[in-house]
Amino acid sequence: MATTQDTRPNRIVERLLGDRHSLPLSIALHLVPGALIVAVYLLVEPLVKAAGYPSFLGWAIAMCLALAPVQLGLLLWLGRQRNGRFSLRGVVHYLDKPVPRGKLVAIVAALIAQMVVLSTVLTSLDSVVYRWLFQWVPFEDAGASATTYINGYPQSVMTITLAVCIPLTGLSFPIIEELYFRGFLMPRLSRLGRWAPVLSAVLFSLYHLWSPWVFLSRVIFMFPGIWLVWRKKDLRLSIGMHAGTTFLLQTGGTIALLLNVVP
């Protein structure tokens, strides 16, 4: 019995750290974290609303309780199993930094610019998809606009919510997602060849179960960074694009509220 118990975790680790994941395993590893985030949100949302704060804070709390422990926790656990200490080596790929620093900065700046522009331009598409297909979604304050989750609250409440969430949804969570989805999962889709970044973009967009109406837009504005990570084998590209864009937009939105630039 002891031998069986000892080998079972090893089999799980070997399967997760293998060079390739089966398609069902990869789909599960992409989508289960999203389902857990939604489940936790549905539990904490009534408490957040009762405290007088927008649902955006509820999503941030749900990610604190589900995204970070599940995604980063799994990576660190696998690293300890593989290396005997908490390390991402051998777990997360594309960490060798092959892109020179100057070129990296230029590429990331271009990726951030395209993500900001495309996500803004595609908002109208998100609105159409939401009206046609997803008005039934039961999430509080759901909608296609980027500010829907905080609209209708006093300016002070909106400002506090955004400011508190900047280091979380604006910086930490996007970094964790890139380590997990691009550094851990995408390299193990290698059997798909050039289609690996395509499937990575599709499954990452599906993972956002809390905003399915943004699926197509998210595939479009995330794909350039995802493709470049696959092509250049440098994870810093998508980390810079994803975290850089969310940090810029959320910080800019907070400053705009403080200066009373937006209602």
C-alpha positions in Angstrom: 0.0 0.0 0.0 2.8 2.4 0.9 4.4 1.8 -2.5 1.2 2.5 -4.3 0.8 5.8 -2.4 4.4 6.8 -3.0 4.2 6.2 -6.8 0.8 7.8 -7.4 2.1 11.4 -7.0 5.2 10.5 -9.1 2.9 9.4 -11.9 0.9 12.6 -11.7 4.1 14.7 -11.8 5.5 12.7 -14.7 2.3 13.2 -16.6 2.1 16.9 -15.9 5.8 17.5 -16.6 5.9 15.4 -19.7 7.0 17.0 -23.0 3.5 16.7 -24.3 0.0 16.8 -22.8 -2.8 14.9 -24.3 -5.5 17.2 -25.8 -8.1 16.3 -23.1 -5.6 16.9 -20.3 -4.6 20.2 -21.9 -8.2 21.4 -22.2 -8.9 20.5 -18.6 -5.8 22.3 -17.3 -6.9 25.4 -19.3 -10.5 25.5 -18.3 -10.8 24.1 -14.8 -9.0 27.2 -13.2 -11.6 29.4 -14.9 -14.5 27.3 -13.6 -13.0 27.5 -10.1 -12.7 31.3 -10.3 -16.4 31.6 -11.3 -17.5 29.2 -8.5 -15.6 31.3 -5.8 -17.0 34.5 -7.2 -20.5 33.2 -6.9 -19.8 32.6 -3.2 -18.1 36.0 -2.4 -20.2 38.2 -4.6 -23.2 38.6 -2.2 -20.7 39.7 0.5 -19.0 42.2 -1.7 -22.4 43.7 -2.8 -23.6 43.8 0.8 -20.4 45.8 1.7 -21.4 48.3 -1.0 -18.5 47.6 -3.5 -18.8 46.7 -7.2 -18.6 43.2 -8.5 -15.2 44.0 -10.0 -13.8 43.6 -6.4 -15.6 40.3 -6.1 -13.8 39.0 -9.2 -10.5 40.2 -7.8 -11.2 38.4 -4.5 -12.2 35.2 -6.4 -8.9 35.4 -8.3 -7.0 35.8 -5.1 -8.6 32.6 -3.7 -8.7 30.6 -6.9 -6.3 31.9 -9.6 -3.2 32.4 -7.6 -3.3 29.3 -5.4 -4.3 27.0 -8.3 -2.1 28.2 -11.1 1.0 29.4 -9.2 0.6 26.8 -6.5 0.6 24.0 -9.1 3.7 25.4 -10.8 5.6 25.7 -7.5 4.5 22.2 -6.3 5.7 20.7 -9.6 8.9 22.7 -9.3 9.5 21.3 -5.8 8.7 17.7 -7.0 11.2 18.1 -9.9 14.0 20.1 -8.3 13.7 19.5 -4.6 13.0 23.1 -4.0 10.6 25.8 -5.1 11.8 26.5 -8.6 10.2 27.0 -12.0 13.1 25.4 -13.9 11.9 22.4 -15.9 8.3 23.4 -15.2 7.9 26.7 -17.0 9.7 27.0 -20.4 10.9 29.9 -22.4 12.9 31.4 -19.5 16.3 31.5 -21.2 15.8 35.1 -22.4 17.0 34.7 -26.0 15.7 38.1 -27.1 18.2 41.0 -26.4 17.0 43.6 -23.9 16.7 46.5 -26.3 14.8 44.5 -28.9 12.6 43.1 -26.1 11.6 46.6 -24.9 10.7 47.6 -28.5 8.7 44.5 -29.2 6.8 44.7 -25.8 6.0 48.4 -26.4 4.6 47.5 -29.8 2.6 44.6 -28.4 1.1 46.8 -25.6 0.1 49.4 -28.2 -1.6 46.9 -30.4 -3.4 45.3 -27.5 -4.7 48.6 -26.3 -5.8 49.7 -29.7 -7.4 46.4 -30.7 -9.2 45.8 -27.4 -10.6 49.4 -27.7 -11.7 49.0 -31.3 -13.2 45.6 -30.7 -15.4 46.8 -27.8 -18.3 47.4 -30.3 -18.0 43.7 -31.4 -18.1 42.6 -27.7 -21.3 44.7 -27.2 -23.0 43.0 -30.2 -22.0 39.5 -29.1 -23.2 40.3 -25.5 -26.6 41.6 -26.7 -27.1 38.7 -29.0 -25.9 35.8 -27.0 -25.0 36.5 -23.4 -27.6 38.8 -21.7 -28.7 35.8 -19.8 -25.4 35.5 -17.9 -26.2 35.8 -14.2 -23.1 37.7 -13.2 -23.8 41.0 -11.4 -23.1 44.1 -13.5 -22.1 42.0 -16.5 -21.7 43.8 -19.8 -19.5 44.4 -22.8 -18.0 47.7 -21.6 -14.7 47.6 -19.8 -16.1 49.7 -17.0 -19.5 47.9 -16.6 -18.3 46.1 -13.4 -17.8 49.5 -11.6 -20.3 51.8 -13.2 -23.1 53.3 -11.1 -21.1 53.5 -7.8 -19.8 56.7 -6.1 -16.6 58.0 -7.5 -14.7 57.2 -4.2 -15.8 53.6 -4.3 -14.8 53.1 -7.9 -11.4 54.7 -7.2 -10.7 52.6 -4.1 -11.8 49.5 -6.0 -9.5 50.1 -9.0 -6.6 51.3 -6.8 -6.7 48.2 -4.5 -6.9 45.9 -7.5 -4.0 47.5 -9.5 -1.3 45.2 -8.0 -3.6 42.2 -8.4 -5.7 42.2 -11.6 -3.4 44.9 -13.0 0.0 43.2 -12.5 0.3 40.0 -10.4 -2.5 37.9 -11.9 -1.5 38.5 -15.6 2.0 37.5 -14.8 0.8 34.3 -13.1 -1.4 33.6 -16.1 1.4 34.0 -18.5 3.7 31.7 -16.5 0.9 29.1 -16.4 -0.7 29.3 -19.8 2.3 30.3 -22.0 5.2 29.0 -20.0 3.8 25.7 -18.7 0.9 24.7 -20.9 1.7 26.0 -24.4 5.1 24.2 -24.8 3.3 21.0 -24.0 1.1 21.5 -27.1 4.2 21.0 -29.2 2.6 18.1 -31.1 0.4 20.7 -32.9 3.4 22.5 -34.4 2.5 26.0 -35.6 -1.1 25.5 -34.4 0.1 25.4 -30.8 -0.1 29.2 -30.3 -3.5 29.2 -32.0 -5.0 26.6 -29.6 -3.3 28.4 -26.7 -5.0 31.6 -27.6 -8.4 29.9 -28.1 -8.2 27.9 -24.8 -7.0 31.0 -22.9 -9.9 33.0 -24.1 -12.3 30.2 -23.2 -10.8 30.1 -19.7 -12.3 33.5 -19.1 -15.7 32.0 -18.3 -16.7 35.3 -16.6 -16.7 37.2 -19.9 -17.5 34.8 -22.8 -18.7 37.7 -25.0 -15.0 38.9 -25.3 -13.9 35.5 -26.6 -13.3 36.5 -30.2 -11.8 39.8 -29.3 -9.5 38.3 -26.8 -8.2 35.7 -29.3 -7.4 38.6 -31.7 -5.6 41.0 -29.3 -3.8 38.3 -27.4 -2.6 36.2 -30.3 0.4 38.4 -31.5 2.1 38.1 -28.1 1.3 34.4 -27.8 2.6 33.7 -31.3 5.9 35.7 -30.6 6.5 33.7 -27.4 6.1 30.5 -29.4 8.3 31.9 -32.2 11.0 33.5 -30.1 10.9 31.2 -27.1 11.0 34.1 -24.7 8.2 34.3 -22.1 9.0 37.9 -21.3 7.2 39.0 -24.5 3.7 37.9 -23.4 4.3 38.8 -19.8 5.3 42.3 -20.8 2.4 42.7 -23.2 -0.3 41.2 -20.9 0.8 42.7 -17.5 2.0 45.9 -19.1 -1.4 46.5 -20.8 -3.5 45.7 -17.8 -1.3 47.7 -15.5 -1.4 50.7 -17.8 -5.1 50.7 -18.4 -6.0 50.1 -14.7 -3.6 52.7 -13.4 -4.7 55.2 -16.1 -8.4 54.5 -15.2 -7.6 55.1 -11.5 -5.8 58.4 -12.2 -8.6 59.5 -14.4 -11.1 58.9 -11.7 -9.0 60.8 -9.1 -8.7 63.7 -11.5 -12.4 63.6 -12.2 -11.6 63.2 -15.9 -14.3 60.5 -16.3 -17.7 60.5 -14.6 
